[in-house]
Amino acid sequence: MGSGSDMPVMQKAADVLNELQVPFEMTIVSAHRTPTRMFEFARTAHERGIKVVIAGAGGAAHLPGMVAAISPLPVIGVPVKSSNSIDGWDSILSILQMPEGVPVATVALNAAKNAGILAAQMLATSDTELLGRVAAFKKSLEEKVMEQVKALAEK
C-alpha cells in the first residue's frame, strides 16, 4: 500500500487471503515518497517468490502502475479513496488508464477484498488445492444469498 492510511481498506485483502490460506507479505511502499524502495520492491518481488502484487493507493495512485512498469508479475490495483481524493475518481483513473504494454488489473474503489479474491484465483490456476478453496469460497457466497432468499420468503 502507498501509505499507512490505506490499511483499513487493504486489510480486507489480507483477511480474504488468510481465509483462503494464501501466504502473503504486506508493507508500505510509496511511489512518491520512497521511489527507490518502490523500484527495489518491484524489481525483486518475483525473486522473493511473490507471484501476484496487490497494490493499493489513493490520490494520484501511481504505485500500481509503477510496480507494473518495473515488475514482470501481474499487478492488481486497488484505488483507495483518500483524504485528499476527488471522490476516489483520481485514484480510479490513475490506476485504470494504463498505457499499452503496462497492464494493471483494477478493482472497484476500496475493493481490496476483490483484489485478494482475484489474486487467489490467479494463483489457483496452477494450484489445485487452492482452486478447491476458492471454489468453496464461491459456493459459500451462493449459500449466503440463498439463505437470504429463504429468510425473505418466510417474511
Order of alpha helices (4+ residues) and beta strands (2+ residues): alpha-alpha-beta-alpha-beta-alpha-beta-alpha-alpha
